[in-house]
Structures are given as C-alpha cells and as structure tokens.
Amino acid sequence: MMTGVFPQYRNHGLGRWLKAAMLDKVLKERPQVLFVRTGNADSNAAMLKINTELGFKPYRAECLWQVEVQKVMEYLQKKETSHA
C-alpha cells in the first residue's frame, strides 16, 4: 500500500517494475487467486497509467472529503450565535 517514487527517480519505470514484481509475487505464492484489486487517487495520473497498462479496469469509485478544522469551528460558531 502507498507505493511511491521520489521525484528525482520518476519516469524510469520504477513504479511499473515495483507493481509488476508485487503482482508476480502474489500470483506465484497464491496461484488460486482469480482477481487482484488495487486502488489509487484519480489525481495520480502516473499510477492510473500503470494500472491501465497492466490491465486493471475500474471496479469501484470512492469519494473522500476533507475540511480544515478552522472552517468547521467558524461554521459551528455561526450556528451558536444564530441560535442565541
């Protein structure tokens, strides 16, 4: 999980090699496996390209949200003052 390549080593095929080596290991150690799932952010074009080239197809989509704590605090403060 969380495969990454330092910027200075990108575009040398290391991510592709690492992913392929991991898949090779899994399939050799567990020949009964019928499906392999992987995941990455839609914003990670490099890994999306590798996964597509390896034959992975979209299976499930997920949406994660985040908010700055300060924004939540401001919102809650406004709610408190509007009910006072």
Secondary structure, 3 states (H helix, E strand, C coil): CCCCCCHHHCCCCHHHHHHHHHHHHHHHHCCCCCCCCCCCCCCCHHHHHHHHHCCCCCCCCCCCCCCCHHHHHHHHHHHHHHHC
